[in-house]
Amino acid sequence: MQRLEQLKKWLAEQYPGDEIQVEFAAADADFRRYFRAIWPDGATRIVMDAPPEHIGTDAYVQVRDIFSMVKVPRIDLRDREQGFIVMEDLGKVTYLAALQHDERPLVHRRLLEEALDTLVEIQKASQPGVLPEYDEALLTRELNLFTEWYCAKELGKPLDFKQRQLWDAGVKALLPALLAQPKVFVHRDFIVRNLMLTAGAPGVLDFQDAVYGPISYDAVSLLRDAFIEWEEEFVLDLAIRYWEKARAAGLPVPDAFDDFYRAFEWMGVQRHLKVAGIFSRLYHRDGKDKYRAEIPRFIKYLKRTTRRYSELAPFYQLLVELVGRDATDEELQSSYPVLGVKGS
């Protein structure tokens, strides 16, 4: 409450004489909160509250400028020391809300294709040396969130020696393939909760953690989402559409779609392991249970992919040891062959 009063006081100083109402709008998984400031004439802006003792605003401002080729919020005012930003309000309807409201496949396809068009625009502007590298050290730190928080805390099963060997073997197979992918600008959380339904093209939010890394990362973030799930055939079709759009734009995707889809799936393994760890950490360390119920979706994603590729079999074996077999495994056994190095 003290922080909110500080924000209101700051707003009153910036807009003297205006009777501004402030209401809660959203909160990130980190320390950021967002409020909607409402003027008497109905005009609105979003105010970011980023407590400077926990998180800064420099990265947000920097990446907003880098991603300005797509629809990102205009910044009107910023107080770097206090951690406040007044920005354009892109509305109240996220892509997630729109997709849940209208479940027709054609609507989902249209909205997701618009999101993929936006992703391609971001990637077309990519250049090295602008954003932090999504390097081996960062990829590995993110992977280790799974063992530290999901295995040890969520399941209460720290890895024993045999399980650690399986984990190490999986990581040894996975990391070189990810690092070999061509690099582009990576939003790093390009999901339907961070896209806003706005006229013409989606508004893009929560981009402050962007990096320069594997080209398949954002596509798999969008199509294998934490909060909504589509059938494999639907995901495959949209992955093909992204690949076609990327090729047409001159982006460095593989010439053969099979090679791209393999890279897409393997990148997904890293992201799914990371997010399962993050969602577990949010509950066990931060007391936030908002995302905990979504963790099983990522375990399903992980089982599906690691079962399909022989090199990733150590991950699949580890998952079965940790959580057991279920209907998902029977489905995989009957529907998906184990794939080898070439994915064929």
C-alpha positions as CSV (number, residue, x, y, z in Angstrom):
1,M,0.0,0.0,0.0
2,Q,2.9,2.4,0.7
3,R,4.2,1.9,-2.8
4,L,0.8,2.6,-4.3
5,E,0.5,5.8,-2.4
6,Q,3.9,6.8,-3.6
7,L,2.8,6.1,-7.2
8,K,-0.4,8.2,-6.7
9,K,1.6,11.1,-5.2
10,W,4.0,11.0,-8.1
11,L,1.2,11.0,-10.7
12,A,-0.4,14.0,-9.0
13,E,2.9,15.9,-9.2
14,Q,3.3,15.0,-12.9
15,Y,-0.3,16.0,-13.8
16,P,-1.2,18.8,-11.4
17,G,-4.9,19.7,-11.3
18,D,-6.0,16.4,-12.9
19,E,-8.4,14.1,-11.0
20,I,-6.8,10.8,-11.8
21,Q,-8.3,7.5,-10.7
22,V,-5.9,4.6,-10.3
23,E,-6.9,0.9,-10.5
24,F,-4.9,-2.3,-10.5
25,A,-4.4,-3.7,-14.0
26,A,-1.9,-6.6,-13.9
27,A,1.1,-8.1,-12.2
28,D,4.2,-9.9,-13.6
29,A,5.7,-13.0,-12.1
30,D,8.6,-10.7,-10.9
31,F,8.2,-7.5,-8.9
32,R,6.5,-5.4,-11.5
33,R,2.9,-4.2,-11.1
34,Y,0.8,-2.3,-13.6
35,F,-2.0,0.2,-12.8
36,R,-4.5,1.9,-15.1
37,A,-4.7,5.7,-14.6
38,I,-8.1,7.1,-15.7
39,W,-8.6,10.7,-16.4
40,P,-12.1,12.5,-16.0
41,D,-12.5,12.5,-19.8
42,G,-12.1,8.8,-20.0
43,A,-8.5,8.8,-21.3
44,T,-6.3,6.1,-19.8
45,R,-2.7,5.3,-19.5
46,I,-0.8,2.4,-17.9
47,V,1.6,3.1,-15.0
48,M,4.4,0.6,-14.4
49,D,5.5,0.2,-10.8
50,A,9.0,-1.4,-10.7
51,P,10.5,-1.1,-7.2
52,P,14.1,0.0,-7.8
53,E,15.5,-2.0,-4.9
54,H,14.3,-5.2,-6.8
55,I,14.2,-4.4,-10.5
56,G,15.2,-1.6,-12.8
57,T,13.4,0.0,-15.8
58,D,16.5,0.5,-18.1
59,A,16.1,-2.8,-19.9
60,Y,12.4,-2.1,-20.5
61,V,13.1,1.2,-22.1
62,Q,16.0,-0.1,-24.2
63,V,14.1,-3.1,-25.6
64,R,11.0,-1.0,-26.2
65,D,13.1,1.2,-28.5
66,I,14.7,-1.9,-30.2
67,F,11.2,-3.5,-30.8
68,S,9.6,-0.2,-32.0
69,M,9.0,-1.7,-35.5
70,V,6.0,-3.5,-33.9
71,K,3.2,-2.3,-31.7
72,V,4.8,-1.7,-28.2
73,P,3.5,0.9,-25.7
74,R,4.6,4.4,-26.2
75,I,6.4,5.8,-23.1
76,D,5.1,9.2,-21.9
77,L,6.9,9.7,-18.6
78,R,9.6,7.9,-16.7
79,D,11.1,8.3,-13.2
80,R,14.1,6.1,-13.2
81,E,15.0,6.6,-9.5
82,Q,11.5,5.8,-8.2
83,G,10.8,3.1,-10.8
84,F,7.7,4.5,-12.4
85,I,6.8,4.7,-16.1
86,V,3.6,6.2,-17.6
87,M,2.9,4.5,-21.0
88,E,0.3,4.0,-23.6
89,D,-2.7,1.8,-22.7
90,L,-3.1,-1.0,-25.3
91,G,-6.4,-2.1,-23.9
92,K,-7.8,-4.8,-21.6
93,V,-8.1,-7.8,-23.9
94,T,-5.1,-10.1,-24.0
95,Y,-4.7,-12.7,-26.8
96,L,-5.3,-15.3,-24.1
97,A,-8.7,-13.8,-23.2
98,A,-9.6,-13.5,-26.9
99,L,-8.7,-17.1,-27.6
100,Q,-10.6,-18.4,-24.6
101,H,-13.7,-16.3,-25.5
102,D,-13.9,-17.5,-29.1
103,E,-12.7,-21.1,-29.4
104,R,-13.3,-21.5,-33.2
105,P,-10.2,-22.9,-34.8
106,L,-10.3,-20.3,-37.6
107,V,-10.2,-17.5,-35.1
108,H,-7.3,-19.1,-33.3
109,R,-5.4,-19.6,-36.5
110,R,-6.0,-16.0,-37.6
111,L,-4.8,-14.5,-34.3
112,L,-1.8,-16.7,-34.1
113,E,-0.8,-16.0,-37.7
114,E,-0.9,-12.3,-36.8
115,A,1.3,-13.0,-33.8
116,L,3.7,-14.9,-36.0
117,D,3.8,-12.0,-38.5
118,T,4.7,-9.7,-35.6
119,L,7.4,-12.2,-34.5
120,V,8.9,-12.2,-38.0
121,E,9.1,-8.4,-38.0
122,I,11.0,-8.4,-34.7
123,Q,13.4,-11.1,-36.0
124,K,14.0,-9.2,-39.3
125,A,15.6,-6.4,-37.3
126,S,18.0,-8.7,-35.5
127,Q,21.7,-7.9,-35.2
128,P,24.4,-9.1,-32.9
129,G,25.8,-6.9,-30.1
130,V,22.5,-5.2,-29.3
131,L,20.9,-7.5,-26.8
132,P,22.6,-9.9,-24.2
133,E,23.6,-13.2,-25.7
134,Y,21.4,-16.2,-24.9
135,D,24.6,-18.2,-24.4
136,E,25.4,-21.6,-22.9
137,A,25.7,-20.2,-19.4
138,L,22.3,-18.6,-19.4
139,L,20.6,-21.6,-21.1
140,T,22.2,-23.9,-18.5
141,R,21.1,-21.7,-15.5
142,E,17.6,-21.9,-16.8
143,L,17.7,-25.6,-17.2
144,N,18.9,-26.1,-13.7
145,L,15.8,-24.4,-12.4
146,F,14.0,-27.7,-13.1
147,T,16.2,-29.9,-10.9
148,E,16.5,-27.2,-8.2
149,W,12.8,-26.2,-7.9
150,Y,10.6,-28.7,-9.7
151,C,12.4,-31.9,-8.7
152,A,13.7,-31.0,-5.3
153,K,10.9,-28.7,-4.1
154,E,7.7,-29.3,-6.0
155,L,8.2,-33.1,-6.1
156,G,10.4,-33.4,-3.0
157,K,12.7,-35.6,-5.0
158,P,16.3,-34.3,-5.3
159,L,18.0,-36.3,-8.0
160,D,20.0,-39.3,-6.9
161,F,23.2,-40.4,-8.6
162,K,21.5,-42.4,-11.3
163,Q,19.0,-39.7,-12.0
164,R,21.8,-37.1,-12.2
165,Q,23.5,-39.2,-14.8
166,L,20.3,-39.2,-16.9
167,W,20.0,-35.5,-16.5
168,D,23.6,-34.8,-17.5
169,A,23.2,-37.1,-20.5
170,G,20.1,-35.2,-21.6
171,V,21.7,-31.8,-21.2
172,K,24.8,-33.0,-23.0
173,A,22.6,-33.9,-26.1
174,L,20.4,-30.8,-25.9
175,L,22.7,-27.9,-25.4
176,P,24.9,-28.2,-28.5
177,A,21.8,-28.4,-30.7
178,L,20.4,-25.2,-29.2
179,L,23.6,-23.3,-29.5
180,A,24.0,-24.4,-33.1
181,Q,20.7,-22.6,-34.1
182,P,21.0,-19.3,-36.0
183,K,20.5,-16.3,-33.7
184,V,18.0,-13.5,-33.8
185,F,16.3,-11.2,-31.4
186,V,14.4,-13.3,-28.8
187,H,11.5,-11.8,-26.9
188,R,11.9,-14.7,-24.4
189,D,8.2,-14.7,-23.3
190,F,6.3,-14.4,-26.5
191,I,3.1,-15.9,-25.2
192,V,-0.6,-15.1,-25.5
193,R,-0.7,-13.5,-22.1
194,N,1.8,-10.9,-23.3
195,L,0.0,-10.0,-26.6
196,M,-2.8,-7.5,-26.6
197,L,-5.8,-7.6,-29.0
198,T,-5.4,-4.3,-30.8
199,A,-6.4,-3.0,-34.3
200,G,-4.2,-4.1,-37.1
201,A,-1.6,-6.1,-35.2
202,P,-1.1,-7.4,-31.7
203,G,0.4,-5.2,-29.0
204,V,3.5,-6.7,-27.5
205,L,4.2,-6.5,-23.8
206,D,6.7,-7.9,-21.2
207,F,9.7,-7.7,-23.5
208,Q,12.3,-6.4,-21.1
209,D,14.2,-9.8,-20.8
210,A,14.9,-10.0,-24.5
211,V,18.1,-11.6,-25.7
212,Y,20.0,-12.6,-28.9
213,G,19.5,-16.3,-29.3
214,P,18.1,-19.4,-31.0
215,I,15.6,-18.5,-33.8
216,S,13.0,-21.1,-32.8
217,Y,12.6,-19.9,-29.2
218,D,9.8,-17.5,-29.6
219,A,7.8,-19.6,-32.0
220,V,7.8,-22.5,-29.6
221,S,6.9,-20.2,-26.7
222,L,3.8,-19.1,-28.6
223,L,2.6,-22.4,-30.0
224,R,3.4,-24.5,-26.9
225,D,2.0,-22.1,-24.4
226,A,1.7,-22.3,-20.6
227,F,-2.0,-21.3,-20.4
228,I,-3.7,-22.7,-23.5
229,E,-3.0,-25.9,-25.5
230,W,-3.7,-26.9,-29.0
231,E,-3.7,-30.3,-30.8
232,E,-0.4,-31.4,-32.3
233,E,-1.7,-31.1,-35.9
234,F,-2.7,-27.5,-35.3
235,V,0.7,-26.6,-33.8
236,L,2.4,-28.4,-36.7
237,D,0.4,-26.5,-39.3
238,L,1.3,-23.1,-37.6
239,A,4.9,-24.1,-37.3
240,I,4.9,-24.7,-41.1
241,R,3.3,-21.3,-41.6
242,Y,5.9,-19.6,-39.4
243,W,8.7,-21.4,-41.3
244,E,7.3,-20.2,-44.6
245,K,7.0,-16.6,-43.4
246,A,10.5,-16.7,-42.0
247,R,12.0,-18.1,-45.3
248,A,10.1,-15.5,-47.3
249,A,11.5,-12.8,-45.0
250,G,15.1,-14.0,-45.5
251,L,15.5,-15.2,-41.9
252,P,18.1,-18.0,-41.3
253,V,15.7,-20.9,-40.8
254,P,16.7,-24.4,-42.2
255,D,15.9,-25.1,-45.8
256,A,14.0,-28.2,-44.9
257,F,11.0,-27.9,-42.6
258,D,11.8,-31.3,-40.9
259,D,15.1,-29.7,-39.7
260,F,13.3,-26.6,-38.5
261,Y,10.7,-28.6,-36.6
262,R,13.3,-30.7,-34.9
263,A,15.0,-27.5,-33.7
264,F,11.6,-26.1,-32.7
265,E,10.9,-29.2,-30.6
266,W,14.3,-29.4,-29.0
267,M,14.2,-25.7,-28.1
268,G,10.8,-26.4,-26.5
269,V,12.5,-29.0,-24.2
270,Q,14.7,-26.3,-22.7
271,R,11.9,-23.8,-22.3
272,H,9.5,-26.4,-20.8
273,L,12.1,-27.5,-18.2
274,K,12.8,-23.9,-17.4
275,V,9.2,-22.8,-17.0
276,A,8.3,-25.9,-14.8
277,G,11.2,-24.8,-12.6
278,I,10.1,-21.1,-12.6
279,F,6.5,-21.9,-11.8
280,S,7.7,-24.2,-8.9
281,R,9.9,-21.5,-7.6
282,L,7.1,-18.9,-7.7
283,Y,5.1,-21.2,-5.3
284,H,7.8,-22.5,-3.0
285,R,10.0,-19.4,-2.7
286,D,7.6,-16.5,-3.4
287,G,4.3,-17.9,-2.2
288,K,2.6,-17.4,-5.6
289,D,0.4,-20.3,-6.6
290,K,-1.1,-18.6,-9.7
291,Y,0.9,-20.7,-12.1
292,R,1.4,-23.9,-10.2
293,A,-1.6,-25.7,-11.8
294,E,0.0,-25.2,-15.3
295,I,3.1,-27.3,-14.5
296,P,1.6,-30.6,-15.6
297,R,1.0,-29.2,-19.1
298,F,4.8,-28.7,-19.4
299,I,5.5,-32.2,-18.2
300,K,3.2,-33.5,-20.9
301,Y,5.0,-31.4,-23.5
302,L,8.3,-32.7,-22.2
303,K,7.3,-36.4,-22.3
304,R,5.9,-36.0,-25.8
305,T,9.1,-34.5,-27.2
306,T,11.7,-36.5,-25.3
307,R,9.9,-39.8,-26.1
308,R,10.1,-39.0,-29.9
309,Y,13.9,-38.4,-30.2
310,S,16.4,-41.1,-29.2
311,E,19.0,-38.6,-28.1
312,L,16.6,-37.1,-25.6
313,A,15.6,-40.5,-24.2
314,P,17.5,-39.8,-20.9
315,F,15.1,-36.9,-20.2
316,Y,12.1,-39.2,-20.9
317,Q,13.4,-41.9,-18.6
318,L,14.1,-39.4,-15.9
319,L,10.5,-37.9,-16.2
320,V,9.0,-41.4,-15.9
321,E,11.1,-42.1,-12.8
322,L,10.0,-38.8,-11.2
323,V,6.3,-38.7,-12.0
324,G,5.5,-42.2,-13.3
325,R,3.6,-43.3,-16.3
326,D,0.1,-42.1,-17.1
327,A,-2.4,-41.9,-20.0
328,T,0.0,-39.5,-21.8
329,D,2.6,-42.3,-22.0
330,E,0.1,-44.7,-23.5
331,E,-0.8,-42.1,-26.1
332,L,2.8,-41.5,-27.0
333,Q,3.5,-45.3,-27.2
334,S,0.7,-45.8,-29.7
335,S,1.0,-42.5,-31.7
336,Y,4.6,-41.4,-31.8
337,P,7.6,-43.4,-33.0
338,V,11.0,-42.8,-31.4
339,L,12.8,-40.6,-33.8
340,G,16.5,-40.7,-34.5
341,V,19.1,-38.0,-35.3
342,K,17.4,-36.8,-38.5
343,G,13.9,-37.0,-37.0
344,S,12.7,-39.5,-39.6
